[in-house]
């Protein structure tokens, strides 16, 4: 702590001192396009449709590779399905990485790259951001070096860390002095950029190399702690917005207001920092303990503790439409899991995406580092009040635990039609198979052995310990809606559905 305190005091004292800025961070004014805001009622954004069309051949090839081991599945086309990775810090990122690795190798190889969408929030957004900005590489531990943590990324190399934080301080200061609001999320997002090698990358620059990536945050009006009615916000490479509010802005022009257009608010670190800004408390508490008096940082640090986790954007939806957002000057967003829905299912439930199934990877810390189904039950309540179709799920976490549904894969919605319950939910809870994967959400350093152990355990979890019957049932669940539409025989799925489907 003393080391970090000295480091931050030095870096914080440099506001206004010119430090070389290799990558532009502060948003810049740009010419406005003819139109950059739309209502979601118009259906999918053309850019999303184009992305999925471009990936059509890859999806078909990957799905064919997977389904060749499953003669009981008779489909001429690839069923549309998505994957959702929950929040939970590095635990969620690494367990989620392992799950995706398990869907990309072995008997389940082809499922990951056959998916249409990949959504993540908080720690899950770090996973999505890492893969999407690297053109969806093969998943290995070498993608992440977590030995030193975000606050001192160069370990005990004091001056390297000092230069790093001095550069971050300069970037935030430049953003502030160019007329933009700043928050603790700016610091957090830039720290994430270093950790995941994202400097200079924009969310709108991500190109089609895998499933359509979505990061999730939720709205929270400044000065309040009220979440649900403020909406779920999704960040995709083509647009940012909320289906509940029926408003979306082109991602490249996020933060533009009327005829004053800007580009740069979609900085990738800031996007995934917004999705995970519950972790702002790390720097908030550190700054407070150090008693920093620098006037610039004091405005950030000494504000309301209720607002320390808010990311500030100029409200592109000001005076647009009839939602509550139209009256606000700012768009204030917080961690995607702060509404209790720690698995980003809501974007994938949208009728416009028309998905048959969703693989839900739950790395939540509900009980001693492991999930208890709370996120799923929360989404069921949300769906019931927001006109979203959702599968029947247990009505309480007690029932989840009593039936052991939080310790093994389970499928929801098997025995209802898509018209009744929407996508089938394939629930994959984090569980210990060969590594203690219920690590603390606030564990910010992992040795390479720990990192690899987490990923290895996640891969085993999604395959249910290599259970061939589960593999068969995964194929059945992903294909069920499409086979029903085609009038295909599903009788060979009956026995595995009896084992894995909840009703």
N, C-alpha and C positions, 0 to 999 in steps of 0.2 A: 504493500500500500504506500509506503514512504517513497519507493521508487516511482510509482505512478503519480503520486502527488507532485514530486519535483518535476516530472515530465510535463504534466498538464499546466502547472504554474508557468513554466517557461513557454510552452506553446501558446497558452492563453494570453500571455503578455504581448504577443506579436500581432494583435489585430491592427491592421493598417500597414504593417511592415511588408514590403514587396518580397514575396517568395515566388520563385518560378512556378508557373501553373502550366504543366504540360498538356492537360486536358481541360477544355472549357467546361465549367460546371454551372455558372450562373445562366439562367434562361436569357435568350436573346430575342429582340424584336425581329419579326419576319413578315413578309407580305401575307395578307390573308387570302385564302382560297375562296372560291365562290360560296362554298358551304362547308362548314366543319362541325355542325351540331345536327343531331337528328333524334327523333323519337323511336323507341324500341319497337313500337307497334308495327313498324314497317318490315319486321322480320330480321333475319341475319344481315349483318353488314356484308356488302359485296366482297370485301377483302377476306372475310372469314370463309365465305363460299369458295372463293378462288383458292385459298390455302388448302382447303379440304380436297378440292378438285385436283390440285397439283400433287397431293400426296396419295391420290387414288391408286396408282400403280404400285407404289411401295406398300400400301396397306393390303392390297390384294395379294401381293407376293408373300408378305409376312404372315397374313392369315392362312394362306394355303400351306405354308410351312408348318404352322401350328396344327392345323386341322387334319393334316395327313395322318396323324396318329390317332384320329378319332373317326372311325368309319361310321359311327352312329349319327354323325352330323351330316346332313345333306343340304348344303346351301351353295347356290351359284354365285352369291355376292357376299361381301363382307358386312356383317351386322354393325351398325353404328353404336359405339360404346365409348365411354370416357373413363378416366382414372382421376381420383381425388386424393391428394396427400395432405394429411392434417398438419396442424401446428404442434409445437412442442420443442422449440430450440434445436440444438444439434441432435438430440435424441430423435426427433421427428425427421430431420434431414437424412440422417444415416439409416434409420430403420426404413424410411421411405425409399432411399436409394437401394437398399437391399431388396425390398419388395419389387421395385422396378427391374432390378438385376435378375431376380427370379422369374420375371415375366419376359425376359429377353434372352434367357439361356435355358438349356436343358429341355425337358418335355414341354414346358410352357413357353418356349421361345417362339416369338411372333406376336404374343399378346400385346406387349408394350407398343411396338411399332405398328401394330394393326389398329390402335386406338385413334379416334378422331380428336379427342381433347385430353389435356392434362392440366388439372387445376391444383393450385397449392396455396396455402395461407401460412403466414408467419414462418416457422421453420420449414414448412412444406414449400413455401415460395422460394426459399433459398435453393432448394433442390430443383424446382422448376426453372429458376433463373440460371443456375449453373448449366443445366443440360441445354436449355433453349439457346443460350448465348454461345454455346460451343458446338452447335449444329448436331445435338443429340449424339454424343459419342458413346462408345461402349462404357458401361459403368464399372469403374474400378476405384479403389481407395485413393489412388494417386490424383484424382480430381480435386482432393481437398487436403491441405496441410493444416491441421488443427492443433499443432503442438504448443503454440504460444498464445493463442487467444487473440481477440480483436483489439484489446486496449494496448497491448505491447506486442505487435505482430513480429518484431525482430528479436523477441526474447529479452535477454539482458543487455542487448546492444543499445545502450542508452541514447547515443547521439543519432543513430538511425531512427529510433522511435521518436526522438525529439523532432527530427526533420519531417517525419511522416505527419505528426500532429501539427507542426507548424504549417505544413502545406494544407492540411485539412482546415485549419483555422483561417488561412488565407482564402480558401475557396468559399467558405461560409461567409466570411466578411465581404468578399467581392459580391456575392449574391445579395447580401444585405444592403450594401452601398449602391447597388444598381437599381434599388427601389423595390426589391422583393422581400416578402416576409420570410423569416427563417425560424427554425425551431430545433429542438433537440434531435428531431428526426433527420435533419441535415447531417449532423455529426454521426449519428448512428448509421445512416445510409452510406456515408463515405467510408466508415470503418468496415462495413460489409463489402464495399467495393474492393478494398484492399484484400480482405480475407478471401474473396472469391474471384479475384482478378477481373473486375468489371469496370475499371476506370475508363471513362470515355465512351462507354456503351449506352445506347438508348434502347428503350423497350420497343419503340417503333421500328428499329432497324433489324429486329429479329426476323429471319427468313424461314420459309418452309423446309424443314429437314426432319420433322417428326410431328407428333400430335400438336394441335393448336394450343399454345400455352396461355394460361390465365392465372394471374395473381389476384388475391381477394383481400379487400379491406372493408371496414364498415364505417358508416357516417356517425359522427357525434358532434352535436352543436357545441361550440366552445363555451366553457363554463358550466357544462352539465355532465352528468354521468349516465344519461339516458341513451340507450343504444337502439333497441329493436325498430322503432318507427323511423329511424333515420336511414335505414336501407343498407343493403349489401351492394358494394361497388366492386366491379371487376375491371382489371387491367389486362387487356389483350394487346398484341402488336398493332391492331387496327383501330381500336376505340376503347374509351374508358367511360364507365357510367353505371347506371343502376336501372334494372328492369322495373323495380318497384316504383321508381320516380319517372320511368319512361323517358329518360334522357341519356344521350351518349355524345361524347365529343371525340373527334379524331385524336388518336393517341399523340401524334406528332404535334398537335396544337393544344394539348392539355394546358390549361392555365390562361388561354386566350379569352378575352372578354370583349364582346361587340366587335369593333373594327381595330382593336389593339391586339394583334396576334403575336404570340411568342412561341418559341420552341426550346425545349430543354427540361421541362418539368417531368418528362418521361425518362430522365436519367435512371438507368437500371438499378443502381444502388438506392436511389430515393424511392423507387417503386417498391422494391422488396423491403426497404426500410420502413415504408408506410405500412406494408402488410404485417410487419413484425415489430411495430414500434412500442409494444408493451415493454420491450427491453430497453427503452429509453431511460428507465429508472437506473440503469447501471451508471450512465454518465451523469444523470441528474444528481443522484446521491453522492457520487464522487466529487462533483463540483461543489456541492453544498458542504461536504465535510472539509474541503480544502479552503472554503471561505473566499473563493475567487472574487475580487473586487473590480476587475476589468469591466468598464461600463457597458461594453457591448454584450459580453456574456452574462453579466448580472441581469439584464433584461430577460434573458432566457431562463436563467437558473432560479431567480427569485420570484418568478410568476407563480400562479396557482398550481399546487401539486396536482389538481384535477386536470390541468391542461398540458402537463409535461409530456404526455404520450400522444399528442395530436400533431399530425402533419398538415401543414397549411398550403392550400392551393388557391389562387384566385378562382372565383366561381364562374366557370364558363357557362353555367346554366342560368345566370342572373337574367330574370325577366323572360325566360324561355319556358313555355308550357304553364301548367297549372299546379305543379308540385310545390311543396314547401321550400324546395331548393331555390325557386325563382325569386324568393324574397331575400336571399342571403348574399352578402358581398364575398364571403369566403366559403370555400369547400373544405371542411375539416374532417379528416379521416383518421381512423385508429386501427389498431391491430385487428386482423380479420377474425380472430377468435374471441374478441371481447364480448360478443353477443351470445356466447355459449355454444355456438355452432362451430366447433373446432375442426370439422371436416368440411371443405368447401364444396358442398353438394348443390347449393342453391343455383349457381350459374349453370350447372349441368342438368338441372331439373327443368330449365326453361323449355317450353313447348316448341319454340322456334328451332331448337337444336335437335329435337326429336330423337333422343338417344334411347336405345333398347335396354342398356344396362350401364351401371356405374360400379367400378371397383373402388371401394372406399377403404383407404389405408388409415387406420386409426392409431396414432402414436401419442394420444393424449395422456396426461398425468392426472388421472382421477383417483387412483388408489395405489400409493406406493410406487409411482412411476409407470403404472399401467392403466389402460382405459377400462371404463365400466359401462360404456354405451351411452353416456350422457349426451354426447354430441348428436347421436342419431335420434334420440328421443326429443332433443331440442329442435332439430330440424323438422321432425314430424309435427310438432306444435306450430312451428313457423309456417309450414306448408298449408296446414289446415286453415290458417287465417290470411293466407296470401294467394289463394286460388291456384296452388301448385299441387299436382298429383304426386302422391308419395306412397310408397309401400307401407303396409301394416307392419308395425314394429312393436316390441314390448312397450307397455305404457310407463314403465319406471325402470330405473337402474337396478332396483332390488330384484326385479324379475330377470333382468339381464344376468345378474350375478348368480341368482338361484339356478338358472338353467345353464350356466357355464358358457353363455354366449360371448362373454368378454375374453375368453381364453382360446377360442378356436374359430376358424372361418365359418360363417353362416350366411345363408342367402334369404333375403326378404323379398316378397312379392312374387313368389313362384306360382302361386295358385290363383292369381288375379290377372285380368287382361291389362294391356297397356292403357286402354281407355279408362280403366278403373283406378289404377295405381301408378301409372307412369313407368319409369325405368325399373328394372330389377336391380336391387342393391346387393352387391357381393361384398360383404363386410369382412375385413381382414384386420383383427385387433393385434397390436403388438403383444407378443408373448415370448417367454424365455424358452428357447430350444437348446442352443449350444453356447449362449453368451447371455450374461445378465443385461438385458436390453432396457430395463426400466431405469435408465439413468436420470439424474436430476435435470430439469429444464434449464437450470442456471449453471450447469457444468459447461464451461467455455473452453476447456482444453481437453484434447483427446490425444493419447499417444497413437502412433500408427497401428499398434497392435489392437488398441481399443477401437479405433475407427474401423479397422478391417473386421473385428469381431462383431461389431454392430451390423455392418453391411452383410456379413455372412449369415447372421441370425435372421435378419430381415428376409433374405432370400429363402431360407428354410421355412420361415413363417408363412410366406405367401403360397408355398407348395404344401403346407401342412405336413412338414417333415418328409416330403417326397411321396406322399400318399397318392397312389394311382387312381383310387376311386374319387378323391377330391379333384384331381386333374380332369377326370371325365366329367365331373359335375360342373367345374368351371366352364368347360366347353358347352355343356348343356345350358347353363345360365346365360352365357353370352349370346347363344344362338336361339334361345327359346322364342322370343318375340318374332324374329324373322321367320322361323320355321312355322310358327302359328299362322303368320300372314300367308305363307305359301301352302298351308294345309299339309305340311310334312308330318310324318310319324314321329312322335316323341316318346314312344313307349319305352325305349331303351334308357331313357333318363329317369324313369319312375323310381327305381331302387335308390339311386344316389340322391334324388330329391327327398325321399323319405328320411335320409340320413342328415342332409345338410340344410333343407329348407325349413324355415320357421313358419308356423301358422297358429 
